[in-house]
Amino acid sequence: MQILFINNDGSGFADQIQIEAGTSVQALFQQRLPHGRPQDYLIRVNRQPTTAGYVLQEGDRVSITPTKIEGALTHSSPRVTCIPFPKLKGARWEPDNALTASTYLPF
């Protein structure tokens, strides 16, 4: 039977592939990504998250997308940058209609 397989690992590709009837999502994953661990991927069938035991049907659309990208930091501390506000002259805000809001923060 034929399904659409979208592999977003690396450069990614989409192609119609032939699989045996009764193939589960887990078996397809092991065939196509033998180097990968399923917990590191988001696997969807027909745009919906699925279980490993789901048996694929004719015409299903399967996408496999990594949730971790190699080389990315797992823990990063946020960078804080302080930008001083200029001294503003005049009123903080002048309402010209009911939708006007102040974004001026006094320091």
VMD Tcl script that draws the C-alpha trace (Angstrom):
set ca {
  {0.00 0.00 0.00}
  {1.09 3.59 -0.52}
  {1.45 6.42 2.04}
  {2.92 9.93 1.99}
  {6.07 10.01 4.15}
  {7.46 13.38 5.24}
  {10.89 13.19 6.84}
  {11.90 16.47 8.48}
  {15.16 15.04 9.80}
  {18.12 16.78 8.20}
  {17.23 18.35 4.87}
  {13.80 16.71 4.86}
  {11.79 15.29 1.99}
  {8.29 14.15 1.16}
  {7.60 11.14 -0.99}
  {4.98 8.50 -1.71}
  {6.36 5.22 -0.36}
  {5.20 1.61 -0.55}
  {4.78 -0.26 2.75}
  {3.35 -3.63 3.65}
  {-0.24 -3.80 4.88}
  {-0.38 -3.93 8.68}
  {2.76 -1.81 9.19}
  {2.67 0.10 12.48}
  {4.08 3.58 13.10}
  {6.79 2.01 15.27}
  {7.86 -0.39 12.49}
  {7.96 2.45 9.93}
  {10.08 4.56 12.27}
  {12.55 1.71 12.79}
  {12.79 1.14 9.03}
  {13.27 4.78 8.08}
  {15.26 6.13 11.04}
  {17.18 3.20 12.55}
  {19.66 5.62 14.15}
  {16.97 7.65 15.95}
  {15.15 7.36 19.24}
  {11.35 7.80 18.99}
  {11.24 10.05 22.08}
  {13.38 12.59 20.19}
  {10.79 12.97 17.41}
  {7.25 14.25 16.98}
  {5.47 11.65 14.87}
  {2.13 12.55 13.31}
  {-0.30 10.68 11.09}
  {-2.68 12.84 9.07}
  {-1.45 15.90 11.02}
  {-2.42 14.39 14.40}
  {-0.07 13.00 17.09}
  {-0.26 9.22 17.12}
  {0.74 6.15 19.10}
  {3.50 3.70 18.23}
  {1.00 0.89 17.72}
  {-1.18 2.71 15.18}
  {-1.51 0.57 12.04}
  {-1.05 2.67 8.93}
  {-3.80 2.78 6.32}
  {-3.69 3.38 2.56}
  {-3.19 7.10 1.84}
  {-2.07 8.10 5.36}
  {0.24 11.08 5.67}
  {3.11 10.41 8.11}
  {5.49 13.15 9.27}
  {8.52 12.69 11.50}
  {10.04 15.87 12.95}
  {12.95 16.00 15.42}
  {12.22 17.78 18.70}
  {15.93 18.20 19.45}
  {18.40 19.74 17.05}
  {22.00 18.58 17.32}
  {24.36 21.27 18.48}
  {21.64 23.29 20.20}
  {22.24 24.19 23.82}
  {20.02 22.40 26.29}
  {20.43 24.99 29.05}
  {20.91 28.63 28.33}
  {20.72 31.54 30.71}
  {18.72 34.48 29.43}
  {20.64 37.60 28.47}
  {19.31 40.76 30.03}
  {19.96 44.06 28.33}
  {18.98 47.33 29.94}
  {18.10 50.17 27.62}
  {17.58 53.52 29.34}
  {14.41 55.43 28.54}
  {14.94 58.95 27.28}
  {13.58 61.77 29.40}
  {10.23 62.62 27.88}
  {8.77 66.10 28.09}
  {5.11 66.92 28.39}
  {2.20 64.79 29.46}
  {2.68 61.05 29.74}
  {-0.16 60.54 27.32}
  {-2.94 62.51 25.90}
  {-6.12 60.55 25.20}
  {-7.54 61.26 21.77}
  {-10.02 58.38 21.88}
  {-11.03 55.48 24.09}
  {-8.44 53.16 22.52}
  {-5.35 55.21 23.43}
  {-3.07 53.59 26.01}
  {0.10 54.73 27.71}
  {3.32 52.87 27.11}
  {5.49 55.33 29.05}
  {7.17 53.77 32.06}
  {8.63 56.30 34.55}
  {11.95 55.43 36.18}
}
mol new
graphics top color blue
foreach p $ca { graphics top sphere $p radius 0.5 }
foreach p [lrange $ca 0 end-1] q [lrange $ca 1 end] { graphics top cylinder $p $q radius 0.2 }
display resetview
